[in-house]
Amino acid sequence: MLPALVLPTGGGAIRSIGEQFSVNSITGTSSLTLPIAVSPGRSGFSPELALSYDSGAGNGPFGWGLRLSLAEITRQTDRGLPRYDDADESDVFLLSGLDDLVPVSDEGVCVRQIVDESIPYLVRRYRPRVEGAFMRIERWTDPRGISHWRTISANNITAIYGRDEAARVADPRDPTRVFRWLLEQSHDDRGNVIVYEYRPRTPSAWTARRRRSGTASPAAQRSQTATSSESSGAIASPSCARAGSSSWCSTMASTTSTPRRSSKSGPGRFVGTPSRPIGQGSRSVRTACVGER
């Protein structure tokens, strides 16, 4: 009879990091999830990151079968190859954790007047085939045919997917043929912001840096960085107005400040002014759309 194992009770106690291992009884594939510890954010707003392994998956940015648990929007491929004819809704879109996305009828689509260098956007709304998250999902397409996605959850958290070129996995010869839109930014109604930045690779992209700012005002910003490069962009604030059966959204720019470069990289370093989330410091127009919930 083996003696019982007695664990230490001090700081060196053996304990799990929260990993989860499972085996699919039908396919025989195994999966392992390793949570990544992050410092807590204000109001409980912080990213939930985990490194996931699936023995049946292909190559990923972190190795064979490994990927980071970040939300994304992709085209469905298990029923055929994508056609990329978005005008006729030829493909089915998938949002992580939800069912197939189906377009809302024209009565549920509205025109948004936003300030962003007067670029007109065609905005279309989608819903999951089986509603459960009660999330507002929109696909924004500019005159070039390049699109990105914006969602607003039931607890008023806004997320942006694939607005920057590096956050889209697309055909390099035709940028309108986007296969995957990666999560780029999320913010809550209290000004807490999480920004994800990507470094392009062939044929995919992965996170180069994750920056989280405490507020959307020019206050101290805590940055957790994998590289010392910085970037800036234009932020817009959505608002709505009725304009017939087709909806075009004009955007006027609300320019963000370029963060100050720092000679030091690594977790916990402070850099300059954070980016403002959508809706911060922009003029909104009253919403008046037929079919809106």
C-alpha positions in Angstrom: 0.0 0.0 0.0 1.4 3.3 -1.1 1.7 6.1 1.5 -0.7 9.0 1.1 0.7 12.1 -0.6 0.8 15.1 1.8 0.9 18.4 0.0 2.7 21.4 1.4 0.5 24.2 2.9 2.8 27.2 2.3 3.5 29.2 -0.8 4.9 26.2 -2.6 1.7 24.2 -2.4 1.0 22.1 -5.5 -2.2 23.3 -7.2 -3.7 23.4 -10.7 -3.5 26.3 -13.1 -7.0 25.6 -14.2 -6.2 23.5 -17.2 -8.9 21.3 -18.7 -8.4 18.0 -20.6 -11.0 16.1 -22.5 -11.4 13.4 -25.1 -14.0 13.3 -27.8 -15.7 9.8 -27.5 -16.8 9.9 -31.1 -13.7 11.1 -33.0 -11.1 10.1 -30.4 -9.4 13.5 -30.5 -8.1 15.1 -27.4 -8.2 18.7 -26.3 -6.5 20.7 -23.7 -7.2 24.2 -22.5 -4.5 26.2 -20.6 -5.8 29.5 -19.1 -3.5 32.5 -19.3 -3.4 34.6 -16.2 -4.0 38.3 -16.7 -4.2 41.2 -14.2 -7.8 42.0 -13.3 -9.4 45.1 -14.9 -11.7 47.7 -13.5 -15.4 46.7 -13.1 -14.3 43.1 -13.9 -13.6 44.1 -17.6 -10.6 42.1 -18.6 -9.8 39.6 -21.4 -10.3 35.9 -20.8 -7.4 34.3 -22.6 -6.6 30.6 -22.9 -4.3 28.5 -25.1 -6.3 25.7 -26.6 -5.0 22.5 -28.1 -6.9 20.1 -30.3 -5.2 17.0 -31.7 -7.5 17.0 -34.7 -6.8 20.6 -35.6 -4.2 21.8 -38.2 -1.3 24.1 -37.8 -1.8 27.4 -35.9 0.1 30.5 -34.9 1.4 28.8 -31.7 2.1 25.4 -33.2 0.3 22.3 -34.5 -3.2 22.2 -33.1 -2.7 25.3 -30.8 -4.6 28.5 -30.9 -5.5 31.4 -28.7 -9.1 31.7 -27.5 -10.0 35.0 -29.1 -13.4 35.7 -30.7 -13.5 36.0 -34.5 -15.9 36.0 -37.4 -15.3 33.5 -40.3 -17.0 32.2 -43.4 -18.6 28.7 -43.1 -16.6 26.0 -45.0 -18.0 22.7 -43.8 -20.7 22.8 -46.5 -18.5 24.0 -49.4 -16.0 26.6 -50.4 -16.8 30.3 -49.9 -17.9 32.2 -53.0 -17.2 35.7 -51.5 -20.2 37.2 -53.3 -21.4 39.2 -50.3 -23.9 41.3 -52.3 -26.0 38.2 -52.8 -25.3 36.8 -49.3 -23.7 33.7 -50.9 -21.8 32.7 -47.8 -22.8 31.9 -44.2 -20.9 33.8 -41.5 -20.0 32.3 -38.1 -19.3 34.3 -34.9 -17.4 32.4 -32.2 -19.8 30.9 -29.7 -23.0 31.5 -31.7 -25.0 29.8 -34.4 -25.0 30.7 -38.1 -25.5 34.4 -38.8 -28.5 35.2 -41.0 -29.1 38.7 -42.5 -32.0 40.8 -41.2 -34.5 42.0 -43.7 -34.2 45.5 -45.1 -36.7 46.8 -42.6 -34.2 46.1 -39.9 -31.4 48.0 -41.6 -30.7 51.7 -41.0 -28.4 54.4 -42.2 -25.8 55.7 -39.7 -24.4 59.2 -39.9 -21.0 59.0 -38.3 -17.9 61.1 -38.8 -14.9 59.3 -40.4 -13.4 61.2 -43.3 -16.9 61.2 -45.0 -16.5 57.5 -46.0 -19.9 56.0 -46.8 -20.5 52.6 -45.3 -23.2 50.0 -46.2 -24.4 48.6 -42.9 -26.2 45.3 -42.7 -27.5 43.7 -39.6 -27.4 40.0 -38.7 -28.8 37.7 -36.1 -27.9 34.1 -35.0 -30.1 31.4 -36.5 -31.0 30.4 -33.0 -31.2 33.6 -30.8 -29.7 33.3 -27.4 -27.0 36.0 -26.9 -29.4 38.9 -27.9 -26.4 40.7 -29.5 -26.5 43.4 -32.1 -24.4 42.3 -35.0 -23.5 44.5 -38.0 -21.3 44.2 -41.1 -19.9 47.5 -42.3 -18.8 47.7 -46.0 -17.0 50.7 -47.5 -17.2 51.7 -51.2 -14.2 49.5 -52.0 -16.1 46.5 -50.9 -13.9 45.9 -47.8 -15.9 45.1 -44.7 -15.5 44.9 -40.9 -17.9 43.8 -38.2 -19.2 45.5 -35.0 -21.2 43.8 -32.2 -22.9 45.1 -29.1 -23.6 42.5 -26.4 -26.6 42.4 -24.1 -24.5 43.9 -21.3 -23.4 46.8 -23.6 -19.9 45.7 -24.6 -18.9 46.8 -28.1 -16.5 44.7 -30.1 -14.9 45.5 -33.5 -13.6 42.8 -35.8 -11.3 43.3 -38.7 -11.3 47.1 -39.1 -7.6 47.2 -39.6 -6.0 45.4 -42.5 -3.7 43.4 -40.2 -6.8 42.1 -38.4 -8.3 40.5 -41.6 -7.3 37.2 -43.2 -7.9 38.0 -46.9 -6.7 37.3 -50.4 -3.6 39.5 -50.9 -4.6 40.0 -54.6 -8.2 41.0 -53.7 -8.7 42.5 -50.2 -12.4 42.3 -50.6 -12.2 38.5 -50.3 -12.0 38.3 -46.5 -12.2 34.9 -44.9 -11.7 35.8 -41.2 -12.2 39.0 -39.2 -10.2 39.0 -36.0 -11.2 40.7 -32.7 -9.5 44.1 -32.7 -11.1 46.2 -29.9 -13.7 45.9 -27.2 -14.9 48.4 -24.7 -17.7 48.7 -22.1 -20.0 51.5 -21.2 -17.6 52.9 -18.6 -14.8 53.6 -20.9 -12.6 50.6 -20.2 -10.9 49.5 -23.4 -9.1 46.3 -24.6 -7.2 46.7 -27.9 -5.7 43.8 -29.8 -3.1 44.4 -32.5 -1.9 41.9 -35.1 1.2 41.3 -37.1 0.5 40.0 -40.6 1.9 36.6 -41.5 1.3 34.3 -44.4 -1.3 32.9 -44.6 -2.7 34.1 -41.3 -2.3 36.7 -38.6 -1.8 36.5 -34.9 -1.7 38.8 -32.0 1.4 41.0 -31.8 0.4 43.0 -28.8 -2.6 43.3 -26.4 -3.0 46.7 -24.9 -5.5 47.5 -22.2 -6.3 51.0 -21.1 -8.1 51.8 -17.9 -10.2 54.7 -19.3 -10.8 56.4 -22.6 -9.5 59.7 -21.3 -5.8 60.9 -21.5 -4.9 59.1 -18.3 -2.2 56.7 -17.4 -2.4 53.5 -19.6 -1.1 50.1 -18.6 0.2 48.1 -21.5 1.1 44.5 -21.8 3.3 44.2 -24.9 5.0 41.6 -27.0 6.6 44.2 -29.2 7.6 47.8 -28.8 5.8 49.1 -31.9 2.9 51.4 -31.6 0.0 52.4 -33.9 -2.9 54.7 -34.0 -6.2 54.9 -35.9 -9.5 56.7 -36.5 -12.4 56.0 -34.1 -16.0 56.6 -35.0 -19.2 56.8 -33.0 -22.3 55.1 -34.5 -25.7 56.8 -34.6 -28.7 56.1 -36.8 -31.2 57.7 -39.1 -33.7 56.2 -41.6 -32.9 56.4 -45.3 -34.9 54.1 -47.4 -34.4 50.4 -48.1 -30.7 50.5 -48.5 -28.5 51.8 -45.8 -25.3 53.8 -46.2 -23.4 54.9 -43.2 -21.3 58.1 -43.4 -18.5 58.3 -40.9 -16.6 61.4 -39.8 -13.3 61.1 -38.2 -12.6 61.3 -34.5 -8.9 61.0 -34.6 -7.0 59.3 -31.8 -3.7 60.3 -30.4 -0.6 58.4 -31.3 0.8 56.7 -28.2 4.3 57.8 -27.1 7.0 55.3 -28.0 8.7 53.7 -25.1 12.2 52.4 -25.0 11.1 49.6 -22.6 8.8 46.8 -23.5 7.2 44.2 -21.3 4.2 43.8 -19.0 3.2 46.7 -16.8 5.0 49.5 -18.7 3.2 52.8 -19.1 3.0 54.5 -22.4 1.3 57.7 -23.6 -2.3 58.5 -24.5 -4.7 55.6 -25.0 -7.0 55.3 -28.0 -10.6 56.3 -27.5 -13.3 53.7 -27.9 -16.2 54.1 -30.3 -18.6 56.6 -28.9 -16.1 58.6 -27.0 -15.9 62.3 -28.0 -17.9 61.9 -31.2 -21.2 63.6 -32.0 -24.2 61.2 -32.2 -27.4 61.5 -34.1 -30.8 60.3 -32.7 -31.7 56.8 -33.8 -34.9 56.5 -35.8 -35.0 53.2 -37.8 -37.9 51.0 -38.8 -37.6 47.5 -37.6 -35.0 48.2 -34.9 -35.4 46.5 -31.5 
